[in-house]
Amino acid sequence: KWVKMFFVSGGLLGTGVVLLKYTTPNEEQMLAKMSPAMREEYLNTKDARLAANQELLRQIEVSAKSARPAWQMAEI
């Protein structure tokens, strides 16, 4: 019973991973399917989104190094 459940679970997880890999478009495919106006807006705001993401990562690093609880780190 356990062996069968192990293989069925592994098969389901493997199927999910394969489906995710082959059905999710990469950035180039996504850009190719966008309208020209959306593509231009996406490319124009890309640097701002990357900068915001870097700032978020910096705040996470500061929070991780602090001894204070997460709910007290709002003033960073």
Backbone as a ProteinNet text record, in pm:
[ID]
protein_1_A
[PRIMARY]
KWVKMFFVSGGLLGTGVVLLKYTTPNEEQMLAKMSPAMREEYLNTKDARLAANQELLRQIEVSAKSARPAWQMAEI
[TERTIARY]
81.2	0	85.7	184.6	267.6	351.8	400.3	482.4	398.5	277.5	187.6	156.2	127.5	97.3	218.9	337.6	459.8	476.1	456.2	472.2	361.9	240.3	130.8	154.3	193.8	221.4	337.3	441.4	555.4	517	431.6	385	302.3	215.8	134.5	221.2	315.5	405	490.5	541.6	622.4	542.1	417.5	330.3	306.6	284.9	264.1	385.5	503.4	626.5	646.1	623.9	640.4	538.9	413.4	311.4	345.5	391.6	429	543.9	642.4	759.1	721.7	634.4	605.1	486.9	408.5	294.3	315.3	417.8	444.4	537	494.8	580.5	698.8	810.7	923.3	901.2	992.9	972	962.6	1044.6	1041.2	908.2	857.8	729.2	616.3	622.5	519.6	520.7	639.4	649.8	602.4	629.2	588.9	437	365.3	219.3	149.2	223.4	162.8	138.7	43.5	22.9	140.8	169.2	283.7	274.8	154.8	140.9	173	122.2	150.9	298.8	359.9	502.2	586.2	551.9	625.6	611	488.9	466.8	544.6	543.3	616.3	765.8	821.3	964.6	1001	911.6	939	936.3	854.4	843.3	930.9	1003.8	1084.3	1191.2	1261.3	1367.4	1311	1194.6	1132.7	1091.9	1038.4	1000.1	1121.5	1230.2	1352.8	1410.1	1405.7	1454.8	1369.1	1237.6	1148.8	1175.1	1201.4	1231.2	1362.8	1463.5	1590.8	1574.2	1492.2	1466	1396.2	1301.5	1232.5	1330.9	1419.6	1520.2	1612.5	1647.9	1731.8	1660.1	1530.2	1452.6	1441.2	1427.4	1420.1	1552.1	1664.4	1794.8	1812.4	1770.6	1780.2	1693.4	1572.8	1482.2	1538.8	1600.8	1656	1772.9	1851	1966.3	1927.3	1807.7	1763.2	1711	1723.8	1672.1	1526.5	1475.4	1337.6	1238.7	1117.8	1015.3	974.7	922.2	886.4	781.2	687.1	580.3	628.8	749.5	806.8	902.6	916.9	1011.2	944.2	821.5	746.5	810.3	888.4	943.7	1072.3	1111.4	1232.7	1207.4
-119.5	0	126.3	130.8	250.2	270.4	160.5	171	224.3	172	218.5	366.7	407.2	547	634.8	587.3	661.7	686	582.6	597.3	682	667.9	749.6	896.5	923.3	1061.6	1119.5	1043.4	1088.9	1114.2	1028.2	1047.8	1173.6	1199.2	1320.9	1445.4	1443.6	1558.5	1578.6	1470.6	1480.2	1533.5	1487.7	1537.5	1686.7	1731.5	1873.6	1956.2	1908.5	1981.2	1989.4	1878.5	1877	1969.4	1963.9	2052.6	2198.9	2230.7	2368.5	2414.8	2329	2365.8	2390.9	2308.5	2318.9	2408.8	2451.7	2538.3	2682.4	2710.3	2846.6	2914.8	3028.2	3094.6	3164.5	3170.2	3248	3394.5	3481.2	3625	3662	3599.7	3632	3591.7	3473.1	3428.4	3518.8	3559.9	3647.3	3782.1	3837.9	3966.2	3955.9	3843.5	3826.4	3825.1	3778.4	3770.2	3898	3992.9	4118.1	4212.5	4300.4	4406.2	4503.2	4577	4670.3	4772.9	4821.9	4921.2	4859.8	4739.1	4672.3	4638.5	4594.7	4560.6	4683.7	4796.6	4920	4961.3	4951.5	4986.5	4892.6	4763.2	4664.4	4696.3	4724.4	4752	4884.7	4983.8	5113.6	5106.1	5018.3	5008.8	4898.3	4827.6	4715.1	4759.7	4868.6	4916	4958	5022.5	5064.7	4943.3	4841.1	4719.6	4648.3	4643.2	4580.3	4657.1	4790.4	4872.1	4850.6	4842.5	4818.5	4680.7	4582.9	4448.5	4446.9	4518.1	4525.8	4592.5	4696.4	4763.5	4668.7	4591.5	4493.8	4390.3	4341.6	4245	4305.3	4432.7	4499.6	4506.5	4540.8	4547.5	4410.4	4306.5	4170.8	4134.1	4169.4	4141	4215.1	4341.7	4419.8	4356.2	4315.4	4252.3	4120.6	4044.2	3914.7	3931	4037	4058.5	4120.3	4175.6	4241.8	4139.4	4171.6	4084.6	4116.6	4224.4	4265.7	4178.1	4160.1	4082.8	4152.1	4075.6	4128	4237	4225.7	4324.8	4459.2	4464.3	4590.5	4650.8	4589.2	4635.5	4725.1	4767.8	4845.2	4979.8	5035.7	5168.5	5167.8	5057.1	5052.2	5131.1
0	0	0	87.8	98.4	-27	-82.5	-203.3	-318.9	-331	-437.2	-418.4	-295	-267.7	-298.7	-266.4	-294.3	-444.1	-524.6	-669.3	-731.6	-684.2	-736.5	-701.8	-578	-537.1	-617.9	-634.7	-714.4	-859.2	-913.5	-1050.6	-1065	-968.1	-972.5	-961.4	-869.4	-855	-980	-1033.7	-1155.4	-1272.6	-1285.6	-1392	-1375.8	-1252.9	-1228.1	-1264.9	-1230.9	-1262.7	-1414.2	-1483.2	-1629	-1695.2	-1651.9	-1708.6	-1684.1	-1565.4	-1534.2	-1623	-1642.1	-1722.2	-1867.9	-1924.6	-2066.9	-2100.3	-2002.8	-2033	-1989.7	-1910.6	-1865.5	-1965.9	-2023.4	-2122.3	-2055.4	-2128.1	-2077	-2114.1	-2075	-2094.3	-2242.4	-2327.2	-2469.9	-2533	-2497.3	-2551.1	-2503.2	-2378	-2323.8	-2395.7	-2417.7	-2486.9	-2631.6	-2696.4	-2836.1	-2851.1	-2750	-2758	-2713.6	-2657.4	-2610.9	-2727.8	-2709	-2808.1	-2799.5	-2906.5	-2903.4	-2790.5	-2760.6	-2653.3	-2517.4	-2493.4	-2365.9	-2354.7	-2465.7	-2465.4	-2431.5	-2490.7	-2463.3	-2317	-2263.6	-2122.5	-2031	-2063.5	-1984.5	-1982.8	-2099.9	-2108.3	-2042.5	-2048.8	-1986.5	-1834.2	-1778.4	-1632.4	-1573	-1657.5	-1610	-1510.2	-1540.4	-1450.3	-1314.8	-1315.3	-1188.9	-1106.1	-1172.8	-1100.2	-1042.9	-1119.7	-1069.4	-950.8	-956.5	-844.7	-720.7	-737.6	-623.7	-564.1	-649.8	-601.3	-523.8	-572.6	-501	-364.7	-358.4	-230.7	-134	-184.5	-100.2	-46.6	-132.7	-88	17.1	1.2	100.8	234.6	231.6	355.3	420.7	340.9	395.7	462.8	400.4	460.8	592.4	596.7	720.6	828.4	791.8	888.6	939.4	849.8	889.1	986	970.3	1057.5	1191.3	1200.1	1321.7	1422	1548.7	1654.3	1686.8	1629.2	1657.5	1580.6	1634.3	1563.2	1432.9	1339.5	1207.6	1215.8	1309.1	1316.4	1369.7	1423.9	1470.5	1368.3	1253.9	1152.5	1049.1	1070.2	971	942	1033.4	1010.6	928.8	873.3	789.1	663
[MASK]
++++++++++++++++++++++++++++++++++++++++++++++++++++++++++++++++++++++++++++

